[in-house]
């Protein structure tokens, strides 16, 4: 019983981390599944969401002094709620510009898209440094969401549970869009056979734009949710895009449940391995990937994709 109780915090933290990893991967999955393009700028959009949230909460907005003073007087809870809603909206135009740039790469060797999005990621990271500098920031959270509480004679982080709840709500919203709307049906059809979708009179270009915007907003939302846990720094996008890509390959390209379950598996493996050997915690997710793709190259729920030769 004592051993199980000692493992419980690591298991809970692993599930929480897995939900957050899955949230990052979902936006990545939508873009890769429909466009068959690996968006290496996804992590930079994630970071941009965190920085916009900090600008709203801190506040560091480019407003007249009197207006800024009035905004600073608003309770932190309302400012944090505004950041959760507004930061993804503010990042969406960056996704629109990126999608417009990527149009030249559609139907060509995926290497062109990789190089383009890698360049955009570097530009966004330098833009962040120009605007906010190189120092680290911490996103403030409302008093009701900060601190900890005692349960089973253990101290638990309150915000981790809030972050997990926000991730579940966002994932449920994405599932409803993908599985229960006409838009979601078109996205899945476009990912399966784009030529048939075009033959049915569906504007694939417009569909790609909306999918890219949704994926961008999910990345920014994940940045807001994870900022209080990870901190905010210019290169934080790298910490997000690598696990996201790993989860997509692990779960299967284009699969919603693959991203969700893959994220949970990665989080639990990282959390539980950290209980015994912290130096193996991050390495364990790569070992998990090797084990899965060795047995099933397409991932747990994957179908044939451009990642297969």
N, C-alpha and C positions, 0 to 999 in steps of 0.2 A: 504493500500500500504506500509505504514511504517513497519507494522508487517511482511509482506512478505519479505521486504528488509532485516529486521533483521534476518529472518530465512534463507535467501539465503546462507550466509557463512556456516552455520551449515549443510544445505542440500548438498552443493557442497563438503564440507569436508567429509560428510558421504558417498557420492558416491565415492569420491577418496579413502577413507579408505576401502570401500566395494570392490573396484577393487583390492586393494592390498591384502585384506583378501582372495579374490577369487584366486589370483595368488598363495598364500601360499597353499591353499586347493587343487589346481589342481594336484600338484605332489602327495599329500597325497591320493587323489581320485584315481589316476591311479594305485598306488600300492595296495590300499585296494580293488579296483574294480576287478582286475585280480587275485590277490593272496589271497584275503580274509584274509589278515593279517594287523593288526593295527601297523603301524611303529611308535613307540614312539620316535625313534631317528630322526624323520623328523625335529623336531625343532633344534636339535644339528647340523644337516647338514645345516639348514638355517643359524645358527650362524656362522658355519665354513665358509660359503660363504661370510658373512660380514667381517670376520677377514681377509680372503685372499684378499678381495677387499681393505681393509685398508692397508695391506702389500704392495699392488701394487701401491696404490695412494699416500701413505704417503711420501716416500716409506720406507719399512722395509724389503726388500728382502735380502736373504742370498747371496749377490753378492760381488765380489771384490770391494774395495773402488773406484777404477777408473771407473768401470762399473756402480756402484751405483750412483756416481756423475753425470755420463752422463744421467742416467735414471731420476735423480732428476731434471735435466735441461729440460727434456721434458715437454711441456705445460700440465697443469693439465687436460685440456679437453681430450687430447690423453691418459693420464694415466687413467682417469675415464672410457673412452671407452674400454681401454684394460682390466680394472677390470671387466666391465660388461661381456666381452667375456671370459676372462681367468679364473675368479673365479669359475664359474660352471664347467669348464673343470678340474680344479685342485681338486674340491670336488668329481668329478665323481668316481675316484678310491676308495674313502671311501665307496661309495654306492655299488661298485662291491664287496668289501670285506664283507660288511654287507649282501648282497644278498647271497653270498657263505655260510656265517654262518647260514642264515635263512633256507637254503635248508633242514636241518634236521627237521625243524618244519612243512614243507608242509604236508598237509593231516592229521595233528594231532590236538589236542585240541588247539584252538587259544590262550589259556593261555600261551603255550610255547613260541609262537612268541612275546606275550606281555612282558614276563619276559626277553627274549633275547634282544629285542630292547630297553627295559628300561635300562638294563645293559650297552648296547652299548652307549646309550645317556649319562649315567653317566661317562663312560670312555672318550667320546669325550669332555665332559664339563671339566673334569680334565685335559685332554690334552691341551685344550685351555688355561687353567690357567697356566699350566707349560710353555707354549711357550710365551704367551702374558701377563701373570700376571692377577691380579684381577681388575685393574683400568678400568675405562670407556674410550672409544675412540669415536671420531666423524669422520665420513668419509667425507673428504673434497670433495666438488663438484665444478665444473668449475664456473667461475664468471657469465657466461651466464645463468646458471641454478639456481643460488643462489639469495638471496634478495627477493624483492617483487615488485608488481606493483599495481597501483590504477585503479579500475574499479567500476563504480556505487557508487563513493564516499567511497569505501571500499578498504582496503589493502589486497591483496591476495598473498599467498606464491607461488613464481614461481616454486620451485622444486616440490611442490605437483602436479602441472599440468604435469610436466615432468614425475614424478613417475607414474601418472595415464596413461599417453601415453605409457610408457614402459610396464606397466601391460597389456594394451589393445593389444599391438603388440604381447607380449608373449602369451596371451590367444588366439589370432587369429591364431598364429602359432600352438598351441596345437590343436585347433579345426580343422585346416586343416589336421594335422597329423592323428587325430582320425577319422575324418569323410570323408576324401578324399584320403586316401592311403590304400594300401593293408595291411600295418602294422597295421593301425588303425582298419581295419576290423577284423584282427586276434585277436587284443587285446579285442575288444568287444565280439567276438565269444568265446574267452577264458574265459572272465568274466561270460558269460552266461552259457556255458557248456564246461568245459575243456576236458571231455572225448571225445566228438565229435571232438574237435580240434585235439586231439592226434590221433584219428582214421583216420583223413584226412591226416595224415603224417606230421603235423606241429610240429616242435620241441618246445614243451611247455617250456622246461628249458631255451633254448636260448631266447625265447620270454619274459620270466620273467626277464632275465638279462637285456634286452634292456629297458623294461618298468621300471625296478628299476633304471637304469642309467638315463633315462629321468626324472623320478620323483625326483631323487637326484639333477639333474642339475636345475630343476625348483625351488626346495627348495633353492639352493644356489643363483640362480638369484634373487629370492624374497628377500633373505638376503641382496644382494647388493643394490637393489632398496630401501629397507626400512631402511637401515643403516643410511642414513643422517637424517631421520625423528625420528627414535627410539633411535639412539645411539647404540654403540656396547659394549656389556658386556657379560661375560661368560654364564649367565643364560637367555639370551634373547630368547633362543629357546623355553622356557616354554611359553613366551608371544605369540609365534607363533603357537605352536602345539595345544594349547587348543582351540583357535578360529577355527583353521583348522578342527579339529575333530568335533566341533559343527556345522560348515557349511556343512560338509559332511553328517552328520545325518539329518540336517535340509533340505538340498536340495535333498538327496537321494543317497545312496551308488552306485557308478559306473556311475553316470550321470554327463556329462560335464555341461549341462545347469543347473543342480541342484546346482553344485558348484558355477557357475557364478552368478546365481540369488540369491542363498543363501548368497553368499558373499556380494552382493549389499544390500540385505535386512538387514543383520547384520550391515553393515556400516551405512546405513541410520538410523536404529533404534538407534545405538550408538550416531550418530551425532545429531539427532533431540532431543533425550532425554537429551543430554548434554546441549542443549540450555535452558532447563527449570530447570533441576536438575542434576548437574554434578556428584553428588554422585551416581546417578542411571544409568549413561551412560554405564558402563560395565555390570551391573546387567541386563540391559534391553535385552541383547542378550540371556541370559539364560531364561528370561521370554518368549521371542519370541520362543525359542526352545520348551519350555514346551507347549506353545499354539499350535504349529504346530504338534508336535508328539502326542498330545492328540487327535487331529482331524484325523491325518493320520500318523500312526506309522512308515511307510516307508519313510517319508519325502515327499517333494513336487513332486519329479520326480522319487522316488526310486522304485525298484523292490525287490523281496524277497532276503534276504541276510543272512549271518551268524549272523548278529546282531539281527535277529528275532528268537525266540524260536518256 
